[in-house]
Amino acid sequence: MATQVEKAVAWARRKLGATMYKGKCQAFVADCYAYGAGMPRRSASSAKVARSLWRVSASKTNIPVGAAVYFDSPTAPQFGHVGLYIGNNQVIHAFGTVKQMSISAIIGCGYAWQGWGWNGGVKPTGAGAAVSSSVSAETENETQADAVIHIPQTEKVYTVYPADSPYKNPDAYVLRWQSYEAGTVRDITDRVGDITLTDDSDSLCLELGFQVLQATGETYYPPLALACGDFVSVVNTGSNECVFSGQIQSISGSYQEAMSVTCWDSGRLLTTNDVIIQFNNVPAKTALSQLAAKVGIKNVSCPNLVSSVYTIEKSNTATIAQNILATVTAENGVNYFIRMAADTMVVRSFGDEVIQGWHKQAANLASFDIMDEAGNPQVSWDIGDLRNHVTVYSEADDSVSVQATAQDESSIRRYGKRQALETFSDQDTVTAAAKAKSTLRSKNRVTETFSVTTYGSDRVVAGVRLRVDLAEIQGEFWVVAVTHTLGPPHRMNMTLRRAD
């Protein structure tokens, strides 16, 4: 028959990934014995109070399995921290989410060792013995978790975008339609117009739009039976590159005259699926691969993103992916987003190196830099997102405490006080003061953007970095969104944001 310690440990393992104990580490340990082992529930107002009441030893050697292990918390020293020792230097504790970590990893996060004791001062049966690894009725559905050691993403990994060439052929585009019902592929370039291809870094899909001439009653141009779910591709015959491949999402308009068609590329798999998924202390790169597999994406091209992900998500796939990437961005300051290349999910960043875009109008004409023909740029400056005072706080045992603040006095004098709040949890790998300063650096800025229409280049996509030298504006800018009009001539409208 399972001992009280075995039952408590089994119950704790079943709670891995749970979020309801945030800031309530002592309540979690008390529940392990109350609900897991059936012992009377003995809790204290904080881990620090529990340590004062029930600590037995300050030694880190020969800790009995089933003991409560105590630490001083760098984020909330007035409350302390406690977890359940399960043997082999491992602890299960409420650490933002419930997770398993080694004692050395907890200390590595800035927590000072304080000792061990029996929760409630009562020694449970089986205390000190190795917990059985055999499958029992209580544990047969458990998932064993790896030790949680958070690895921050400190390396700045940037996407290298392919260079454009002034020696390329003029752009010429062919649009092909594949009927889902008939399976036939047909070139319908002569029937379509107003072809636009939009690439926006805030979206996970490329979007293709076009008008298709129907001309009911014309003998040689009978209406095309395009339908939602059919496939469309666009190929640049000048470069022999497929610039879009996707599925028709919507059709509207006059069946007798012309229809408007909207298509999305395979990024639709991320935007149109809601999933439930649990990440058990895996690198961000692995988490993205697991998420992609959930929606049928088998291939992932991703830099080495090592930030630990440990959470349960119930949301749209696109939102989950963006949350994972936000974790990385918070640690290394690099903005990442996702694109689909055929059936491969690709993680990109905004580029660190400037590229030059070229346009060639005709075979007998020389290519020119796209920015040489930029027309009528529309410039904007906005302080709507500017924050010049940052307060970092933590929550523990139903209390909130301010951990650090940072502010820019000159910015406050000019724009007025604009405060941002940031949480500080046990999972953070920097000090609260460092987090306040880094947040202030990222938020205390005027957002400078401009939009401009130029001749087009397929190499200009969301994320590339361009050098701008116009009368109205100069410097290096990221393309945050671009809409290509696939002529002739190939034109594009870009929205750009000043690069860091």
N, C-alpha and C positions, 0 to 999 in steps of 0.2 A: 504494500500500500504506500502511496506517495506521502512523503513527509510534508510538514507545513512549509519548509523552505522550498522544496521542489514545486509545490503548488504556487507559492508566491512568485518564484522565478518564471514558471510557465505562464502565469497570468501577466507578468511584466512583459514577457516577450510578445505576447499577443497584442500588447498595446503599442508596440513599436510603430512610429509614424503618427500616432495620435496627437492632436493639437489642443485638446481640451484642458491640458495641464499647464499651459503657458503661464510662467510665473508662479507655479504652485508645486514646486519640487517636493516639498515635505508632504503635501496632501497626496501626491502620487505614491510615495513610499508607504504611507499609511494605508492607502487603498490596496497595495500589493498584498498585504497581510490580511486586511479586512475582507476584501472580495475574492482574493486569490486563495488564501489559506484558511479563511473562516475564523480568524482570530478577532477579538474585540478591537474596534477601530480606535487607535490612540494617535492623535495628531497634536501638533503644536502650531502656534501662530506663525512661525517661521522656522527655517532650517537652523538658524543661529540659536533660537530658543531651544529647539530639540537637541542640539549639540550640548548646550549647557545642562540639560536635564538628563540625557541618556548616554553621553559619550563614555566609553570604557577605556580606550587606549588611543594614544597619539602615534603609535607605531604603524609603519606601512608594510611591515613583514608579517606573514602568517595571519592575514585577515580572514576571519571565518566566512564561509559562504553564507549568504543570508543576512549579513550585517548591513547596517546603514553606514555609509561612508560620508564624512563631512568635509566641506571645503569653505574657505572664505571666497566670496564672489567679488571680482574687481568691478563689476557693474552695479552691484547692490550690496555693499559690505554690511549694511544694517540688517540684511535678511539672511545672508550666507547661502549655502547650496548643499544639497544632500542627494544621494542616489542609493540604489540597491546593489550590493556587491554580489556577483554571480560566479566568481572564481576566475582563475587565469588572468588576473589583473584587469578584469572587465567589469564595467558598471552599466546598469540600465538606469536612466534618469530622465526627468523632464527638463530638457535642455532646448527650450524653444518648442520643439516637438519631442516626443518620447523617443530616445535613441540609445544605442549602445556605444560606449567609448571605453578606451583604456584609461586607467588612472593617470598614466604619463601624458596622454593626449589632453585630458582635462586640465592638468597642471600646465601643459604647454599653451593653453588658451588663457593663462593668467590667473588660474584659481589656485590658491594656496592650500596645501593639505592640512587638515585639522584633526583627523583621526577617525575612529569607527566606534560603533556602539549598537545596541539593540533597540529598534524602534519601539517606543513605549516602555523600554527597560525590561521587556519580557523576551527571554530567549526561546525561539520557536524550535519545534522538533526538527531534527536533521541539520541543525545549525553547525556549520564548519565542515560537513561532509561534502564530497564532490557531488554535484547534481547529476543525476543519471542522464546519459545521452540516449538511452533506449527509448523507443517510441511507446507512449502509453496513451490511455484514453484521453488524458488531459492535454497531451502535447502532439498528437499525431497530425494536427493541422497547422502546426507552427511553422513559420518561415524563419530560419536562423539568419540573423543579420551580421554583416561584417562590422568590425569595430569602426566607429565613426571618428575619423581624423580629418577635420576640414582642411583642405588645401586651397589657399586663395589663388586667384588668377592674377599674378603679377606681371607675367610676360605680355607685352603688347603685340598681338598677332594681327597683322594687317593683310587685307586682300591685295594682290598685285593684279591690276587690270591690264588686259592686253593692249599693246600700243597700236595706234592707227598708222596707216601708211599713205604718203602722198602719191604713191605709184599705183594705187588701186584702180579698178575699173569703175565706171559710173554705176550708181545704184539703179537697179531695175527689179521690180518685185512681181512675183507670180503668186496668186492665191488659189489654193486647191481645196476642194470640198469633198469629203468622204461621207456618203449616206450610210447611216447605221443599218437601215433596213435592207438596202440593195448591196451594200459593201463596195460599191463602185467609187472610183476616184475620178474627179473631173476638174479640169482647169476652168475656173469661172472668172478669170481676171477681166475679161471683156464685159462682164455683166455687173461688176462692182465699182464703187467709187467712194470717195471720202474715207479711205482706209486710215485709221489711226491706231497706234500702238502705245499704250500708256504703261510706264514703269514708275511706280511710286514706292519709295522705301517704307512707307507706313502700311503698305498692303503686301500680302504674301503671294499675290497673283499678278501676272501680266494680264492686261485686258486689251483685247482687240475689238475694234468696232468698225463697221462698214455698212454701206447702203448697197442693196442688191436690186437691180432693175427687174421688174416682173413682166411688164408689157403684155398683159392678157390680150389675146386676139391676134398677136403677131405670129405669123406662121413659123418664122425662123428663130423666134425668141420666146418659146412657151415659158410660163412661170416655173421657177425652180422650187422643188418641194423640200426646201431646207427645213429641218426639224430640230428641236432641242435634243441634245445628246449626240448629234452628228459632229464630226471632227473637221477642223479647218487648220491648214498650215499655210505659212507665208515664207517663201524662199527668195532671197536676194540672188538673182542669177549673175550679178556682177561679181559677187564673192563666193557663190555657191554655198552660202550659209543659210540655214533655217533660222529665221529670226523669231518665229512664233509657231507653236503647235499646241492646239487646245481643243476645247469642246464648246459647242454652242450652248449658251445659258439662257438667252432670251431672244425672241423675234417679235417685232411689232411693226405696225404701219399698214399701208394699203396693199392688199394682196394683188390688186389689179395694176398698181403702178410701181411702188418701191417699198421695200421692207428694210427696217433697221435691225441689224444683227449684233449681238454682244457675245463675245467668247472669252473664256478664261483658260489659262494654261493649267498644268497639273498641280499648281499651287492650290487649286480648288479643293484638293484632298485635305488640306490643312484648314481651310476656312469654312468648310461645310460639314465638319464632323465634330461632335462632342464626345469626350471620352472620360473614363475614370482610370487613373493610373497612379501607382505608388512608386516613388523613387527612393530606394534604400541606400543612401550614402554612396551615390555614384557620381563620377565626373560629369560635368555639363555635356560633354561630347557624347558620353554613353546615354545620358538621359534623353538627348535629342534623337539618338538612334532608336531607343526603346519607344519613344513617342511616334516616330515615323513608322515603325513596324506596326503600331496599333491601327494605322489607317492604310496599310498596304504599300507603303513606300519602303522598298528593300535596300536602296542604296543611299548613303549619306556621305557627302564630302564636307568635312568640317576640320578647322584647325584644332590644335591640341588645347581644348578648353578644359581645364582641370578643376575649376570651381566645384565644390561638392554640392550635390542636390539631394535633399532629404525631405520629402514632403508627399502628401497625398493631394492629387489634383482632380477636380471634377468640373470641367469647363470645356470651352471650345479649344480645339487643338491649336489653333493659331495663337490664342491667348496664353496657353501653357508654354508654347515655344518661346513667345516673347518674354514671358516671366523668367524662363531659364536664362535667356540671353541677358536680361536685365541684371541678374545676379552677377554675371561675368563683368558687365559694363560697370557695375558699382565698385568692382575691385580693381579693374585696370584702366577704366576710363575710355575704353574703345567701344564705339557703337556698332553693334552687329545686327544684321537682319537676314532674312531667308529668301532664297529664290529656288525655283525648280529648273533644272537643266534636263529635259526629257523626263526620265523616271528617277532622277537623282536629286535629293534635297541638298542644296548647297548653302553653307553659311558664309555670308560675306560681311566685311566691315566697310566703313567709309574709308576710301583709299588714303594712304600716307604719301604717295608719290603722284606728282602732276603728270597727266597725260595730255596729248594734243590731238584734237579732232580735226580730220580733214574731209573736205567735200570736193567731189569731181563731178561737174555738170555734164560733160561730154568727153568722148574719147580724144578729141582734138584740142581740148582745153586743159590747162594746167590745174592741178588741185590747189585749194587755198584753205587756210586755217578758218574753221567755222566762226571763231570770234572776230575775224576781220569783217564779217558781214552781219554782225549783230545789230538788230534794229530796235530802237526805242525801248531801252530797258526800264522796267518799272521797279523802283527801289522802295523798300520799307524798313523802318526801324520800330521795334515794339518792346515795351518793358512789361507787358502783361505777365510774363513768366519770370521776371526778375525777382530774386529774393536776396536781401542784403543782411538778414539776421537769421541764424540757424540755431535751433534748440534741439539737442539730442537728449532723449529721455529713455528710461527703461521702465518696464512693468514687472512687479514681483509681488506675489501674495496680495493681489488686489490693490496694490499701492503703485503710485507713479512717482519716480524721482528723476530730477534733471541731472544728467551726467556731464554735459558740457555745452558751451555756447560759443558762437563765433559771429562777428559782425564786421561790416565795413562802414566806418563812420562817415567817410566822404560820400559814399553812395546813399546813406541814410539822409544826409543833409540835402542831397540833390533830389532824390526821388521819394523821400519819406520812408518810414520803417515798413519793410515788407518781410514778414517772418515766415519761415518754413519749419515744420516739425519733422524730425527723423527719429525712428525708433532705434534703440541699441539693444541687441539681444545677446544671448550666450553664444550665438553662432558667429558673431562678428569677429574678424581676425585683426582688426586695428583698434586702437584706443578710441574712446568716445571723442576726445579732443581732436584726434586726427580725422575722424569721420566728420566732425563739424566743420573743420577747415576745408576738407576736400569737397563737401557738399556746397559750402559757400563759394568755392572757386568755380564750380560747375553752374551754379544758379545765379550768381551775381554778375550778370552780363545782359547787355542789350541784344536782343535777337535781330540780326541783320540779314535780310534776304532780298533777293531781287529775281524778277522773271524777265526772260528775254526770248525773242524769236530769232532763230538763225537757220542757215542751211543745215542739213542733217548728216549725221554719221552714226552707223550702227554701233560704233564703239562707245558712244556716249549713253551710258545707262545709269540708273540710280546707284550712287556710291562713288562714282569717279570724282577725281579732284582735278579742277581746271584752273588755269591761271587767267585772270581777267585784267585787262588793261584798257578800260573804256574811260571816256571823259567823265562819266558820272560815277564810276566806281572802279577800284583797283584792288588787287590782292588775289589770294587763293581761296577758292570756294568749292564746296561739295555740291554735287547734283543730288537734290533730295527727291525730285520728281521730274520726269521728262515725258512729253507726248510727241511721238513721231507721226508726222503726216506722210504716208508712203506714196508720194506723188506719182508721176513726175510733176515738179521736182520734189526731192526728199527735203522736207522742212521739219523743224522741231521747235517746240516751246519748252524751255527749261525753267524750273524753279531751283535756285541755288541758295545755300546758306554759307556764311563765312566760316572757313575751316579754322580749327583750333591752332 
